[in-house]
Amino acid sequence: MSSEDSPTRILLVIDVQRCLLGPPNPVPGSIKILRNLEAALARERAASPPTKVIWIRHNEDDDPDFTPNTTPWEIVQTELFRIQENEVIVDKTTRDSFHKTSLGSHIETPGFDPQNLQLVIIGLQSDYCVQTTARSALARYPSARVSLVHGAHGTYDDEKAGRSAEEVSEQIEIELRDEGVIIEDIN
């Protein structure tokens, strides 16, 4: 396979922001989710050729957690989970990471072939931006391979429905798999 035919693999890291993983109201299982996010990111960076990493950050002026340039809004940074110089941040204002953002332009670079595209999704929240972005990717790139990494996404409990965060995330995986998203193991 020539380099022109080799897959373009892109990791979308969605909304891994302090307000969702840190105090005072982290998603349930936040420590385990962060470790899984770190493992998924390390796996993609170690790939040959390395996976392109795009960080997605939610902005919402009316919500103090997502107000730009505030501490809760910042992307989580740890020793193993850190934005590198060659990686980009795409800011969004809706659940769909493609809607009115520059994400498409970072994916559809010169020589782009949607049949060779592999989009890998990790992040928060499973039942909001993660699922919406996965569905949008399927619609936008129907010939691409869109995947979600099991255990590297999370959300809050659905108290109305009486479902735990883990149950919500599992249901999202089932729905997305039925729609054509591949559910990948972390390793």
N, C-alpha and C positions, 0 to 999 in steps of 0.2 A: 504494500500500500504506500503510495507516495505521500509526502507531507500535505499535498493539496487534498488528498482523500481522507486523511486522518481526522478523527472527530474533533470538533471544537467543544471542549468541556468547560462549562462555566458554573461556578458555585454562587448561588444567591444566598446571602446571609441577611435574613429579613428581621428588622426591628429588634435586634438584641440590644436593648437599651436599658439603662440603669433603672428606670421606673418599673420595668417588668421583671427584672432579675434581682434587684436589690431591695433593701428596706425602703419604705415600711410595708410594702405589699407585693412581695415576689410571687411569681407563679408557683403553685405547688410543685415540689421536687426540683426547685431551681438549681440546687447544687449539682444534682445528677444530670440535669439537662445541660448545664454549663460544661460539665466534664465531657458529655457526649458531643456538644458543639465543638469543643476543643479538639476532640478526637477526629471528628469529621473534617474540620479545617486542616488539621495536620495531614490526614490521609490525602486530601485533594492537593495540598501543596507539595507532597512527596511524589505525586504521580509524574509519569514521564510521557509526554511533556507536562509540566505543571499546569494545573487547572487555573483558569483565570478566575479571580475572586472579585465579586461586586457586593459591596455592603449597601443595604437599603436602610434608610432611616426615616421614621415617621415624624411628621411635623403637624402641629395643630395649635394655632394661636389661642384658641378658646379652652384648651386643656393644659393646666399647669404642668402635667407630666410630660407633655410633648411640645411645650413651647421652646422654639429654637434658642440655643445658647444658654440653656439652663442645665444644671447638673442632672436632673432626672432624664432629660432628653438625650444625653450623651450615650454613645455606643459603649458597651461594656468592653474594657480592656484588661486583660490579665497577661501574665507572662506567656501563656500559650495561645491566647486568643487576642491578637493584636493586629490592627490594620497595618499593612506594609506599604512602603512608599509607592510601589507600582500598582496598588489597588485603588479603586475608585469608590466614592460614596455617592449614592443616588438618593436625593431627598424626594419624599412623596407626601401627599396630603390625603390620600384615599387608601382603601384596603388593597387596591390593585397597584402593584409596583410598576406597571407599565403605563398607567393612566396619567397623561400629562407630565411625564418625566423623561429623563434622558436615557433610561434603561435600554430601550431598543437600539439607540445609537451606539451603545457600548457592546452590544451583542452583534449587531449587523455591521461589522467592520468590513473593509475591503476583502474580497474573496469569500465572503460569508456564503455558506450553503446550508439552508435549513435542514437538509437531509442528513448532514453530518453533525448537527447540533445536539449536544447533551447538556441539559440544564438540570442541575442538582440543587435542591432547595432544603434549607435548614432555617430555623428561627422561631419567631413568636408572632402572633398567637395562632395556633393551629386552626382555629375556627373563624379567624378573621383574615388577616393579611396573607398567611401562608396558603390557605386553601384558595383564596381569591386569585392570588398570583399564579398558583399552579394551574388553575382553570384558564386564566388569561393566556398563559404560556401555551397550553394545549390548543387554544383557539387561534392564537397568533402564528404558531409554528406546528401545524398538524403532523408534519413528517418528522419532527424532532423527538428525541427521547427525553421526557420530563420525568424526574424522579424526586422523591421525598425520602430523607434519611430517617428511618425509624429510631425514635429515642432522641433525635436532635431537633425536636420541635415540641412546644408545649403551650399550655393555656391555663385559664382559671377554671374552677369548678363551675358547673352550670346548676346553680341552686334551684332555679325554677323547675328544671327537668329532673332534679335529684341525681345528677350524674357528676362523678368526680372528674377532675381535669384529665386524668389518665383515660377514663372512659370516653370523654369528648375527643381527645386526640386519636384514640383507637378508631372511633366512628369516622372521623375525618379521613383516616388512612383507608378505611373500607370504601368510603364514597369515592375518594380520588382514584383508588385502584380500579374500581368499577368504571371510571370514566377514562382510564388509560394511563394514569400516572403509575410509574413503577415505584414500589416501596423497597428501598435498599436497606441492607443491614449496615451497621456502623463500621464494620471491619471490611 
